[in-house]
Each structure stands twice: as C-alpha cells, then as structure tokens.
Amino acid sequence: MSPRDRLRDIIGAVDGAVIALSGGVDSSVVAKLALEVLGPGRVAAVTGVSASLPAAEHDEVKQFVAAHAVPHEFIDTDELARPEYRRNQPDRCFHCKDELYGALRALADDRGLAAVLDGTHLDDLDGHRPSLRAAETHRVRSPLVEAGLRKAEVRALAAQLGLDNADRASSPCLSSRIAYGLEVDAQKLAQVEQAERALVEMGFGPLRVRHHGDVARLELRPAQLSAALEQRQAITEAVRAAGFTYVTLDLLGLRSGSLLEVLQGPAAS
C-alpha cells in the first residue's frame, strides 16, 4: 500500500477532524488528505496566532488554504500569559502546545469532530520533543507517525499532491530562537523576526537568529558563510537595527536544536 493510501485509510477512519495547521509541509499534507477523505464539512484546519508566529508564516498559511480550498480559521493563543512558558526552560514547547492543543480539543468537542490531528512524523520522535507530551495529554493523533512516514517521505507525498511547500524548510516558532533561561516576551520575539526578515531580504536563508540577550548569533547555511563575511557591515547594521548590540556568526552554520548544546554539550555539526 502506498503512503498516500495508508494515510487516507488512517484519516478516513475518524469521524471528523480538527487539523493543527502550522503552514509547514507536514501539517499541510494532513490537511490536504483530510479534506479529500472526510470532505469540507467534517474538517477544520486551525492555526494558532500569537507573537511567536512570524507574519510571513501567517501569510503562507493563508495562501495554502486559499489555493486548496481548505476550511480554515485562525485562533488567538496566549502562551505568553503562562509563567512557565515565559520562563523559557527546556520544557517551553510543552506549555506552548498545551495551550494550542487544549484549544483545539475544546473546538473539536464543541463541533462534534472526533479527532485532533497534527503533522508530527517519525523523525520528530527523536531528540528533545516536550511537545509530544502535550499531544498525549490532549489525545492528539499523528497520522504521519501512524503511517510510518519520515520527513523525506512526507516531502515526496507533498510533491505528489501538488503542494507548493513540498520543499519548504522547517521553521519552528520564534520562541525557539531565544536562549534558554532568557524570559520570552513580545519584544524579544519582535527583535528576532525583524532581524531574520532583514537577512532574508538580503538573500540569506534558511537561517536562524538566535537571541542571547545583547548578542545575536546568526546561523546560516555553510555555503553562505563566505557571502555573509563579505556583507558583514550591512548584516551588522540590519541586525543592530532590530535591537541587538553585538552580532556574531556561528561557524558551524544552521542546525536544529543548537540552543540545547549548553545542556548536552557541543554538537558535532
């Protein structure tokens, strides 16, 4: 059985679903197939909006649902009101997803939709993933995991489905850029968003601007490090304009979970 057919069978077995739609390729695949299998009357794709969601991703969600006629709505989430979230310890993602999944579960129950589905895949089960505990708490199902799919297979399926974001780089929320122990607040999130947007406009990306207080640590693709050094003056000015005092370039380049290195020891790559 093909990955597409496995997913169709898994999703088709539920009596209606709320889809946690982030705008990334994974949840987009789930939303697209849920619409195919369950029909528009039994699907509600929902995106949580807070200061952690970049404006560019908000726009990408709107474009996706318009292009594929996916029933969708934005809801406000207020994880910043949670002291445990603002404290920004390594379990921060649990408190964010607990806020979101709690709202989605309530919405599903209110509308008589049996399941809440997300875009978690097998590769997401590796490493530090406190959000998985929140999913379990609120009985969120992960069809991509149930179908045994990894990221590469999800991308291939997205291309087969004609999704424009099949090759889109992963982009965790803005809070994931703030060093553990620094309080998460709207000002820091805005600084990160402004700095990243400026660098993208200069032709860099995918990238991360890691917030270390007065210091911005830039993670670029290794192939772009030389170009960054050539444009160091312009980069420095753009990032300082976002509110940072110092601008540093991480020679290891872009990598997932680099903020965990202070807890686990330096990564090899």
Secondary structure as UniProt FT lines:
FT   HELIX           3..12
FT   STRAND          17..20
FT   HELIX           25..38
FT   HELIX           40..42
FT   STRAND          43..49
FT   TURN            51..52
FT   HELIX           55..68
FT   STRAND          72..76
FT   HELIX           79..81
FT   HELIX           83..86
FT   TURN            87..88
FT   TURN            90..91
FT   HELIX           92..111
FT   STRAND          115..117
FT   HELIX           122..125
FT   HELIX           131..137
FT   TURN            138..139
FT   STRAND          140..141
FT   HELIX           143..146
FT   TURN            147..148
FT   HELIX           151..160
FT   TURN            161..162
FT   TURN            164..167
FT   HELIX           174..177
FT   TURN            180..181
FT   HELIX           186..201
FT   TURN            202..203
FT   STRAND          207..212
FT   TURN            213..214
FT   STRAND          215..220
FT   HELIX           222..224
FT   HELIX           225..230
FT   HELIX           232..241
FT   TURN            242..243
FT   STRAND          246..249
FT   TURN            251..252
FT   TURN            256..257
FT   HELIX           258..260
FT   HELIX           261..264
//
